Amino acid sequence: MMIPKLDRSRLDWESGVRALVSTVAPLIVLASMGRLDLGIYASFSAFTGLYGRGEPYGRRWLTLLVAALSLFSCVVAGAWVQSIGEPYWIVTLGLLAVIAAGVLLTSILQWIPRGAIFFVFAFLGCSMKPLGEATLAEVVLVSSLSVGFAWVVGMSGFLLRLIPSVRDRLRPLNRTPARRIGAAWSRANVALIVISTLAALASMGVASVTGVAAHQYWSAVTVVAIFSGPAALVSFDRIGHRIVGTLVGVGVAAALLGGQSNQVYLICVIAACSFVTELVVAQHYGLALAFITPLALGATNLGLTQEWEALFVDRARETILGGLVCFVIVVLARKYFERRGYELPA
């Protein structure tokens, strides 16, 4: 994975600040209440703030609202699945529904980030995390307040742009993709939904049977992250970025989080990584993963209930496993297109 020289003029400082505030403010409140065990639900809900990048506020409010409702549903549904004992058939149906929603909403709203990655991460992460002292009502409350706060933060730039001296320093909001409801149920999207679901379940199954790691859902998250759009089904690019970027990120996480961490330090790491991720992700996905990885690991261990070293190993193994599953699928898909003389989708 080559790391290009970043264009300073393209660094998205505004998105970085939005991600930092949306993610960290709820964690500070929960820490002050001694309830960081609820932090994972706030963190997943705060993904709302990642949507609407570059969109004018007359359009962004709807993008953020749909993202907020979707993430809230995924968090609460995941916690509910955990509360009833994680029945495999419900997890499977839930995963299919979440992937379908992510793919279809991406096609309709043309939003960034593309695909179902954050929805799947929220659903599977919450469905696999023991509730502990938390109740389902507390999850609903924390998630609803977090998505609402992230929506407000995402729209806050509207007020800043009313000040001429500030507006002139901010990036222009000129991303106005067409919204296409009728084109959502295309053959390409149906293929993406079916293949992504089967590949995610296969990767989790292999991880469970072989016992290579204890967090099987991370391999499914890897699959969905790689297959962010129909064209990714025949491309090796995102596989390389995801695997190499995540492995580098595991090394960064080991340096930042290894050993004995405390909650204040952990929140600071999450804050820094969320900011840097949004700063560079538009220019280089692989580089962003070096910071997404410690962010994800920190967010899933806010209660400091698991050994960091075991999490680092699991993350690396599950990423490689998910990447290998995607590699096999891409090879088969490319052969399918070649045998029938079809042009590979761009």
Summary of the structure (lengths in Angstrom):
residues: 346
radius of gyration: 19.3
end to end distance: 20.9
largest distance: 61.6
contacts: 1174
relative contact order: 0.14
helix: 73%
strand: 0%
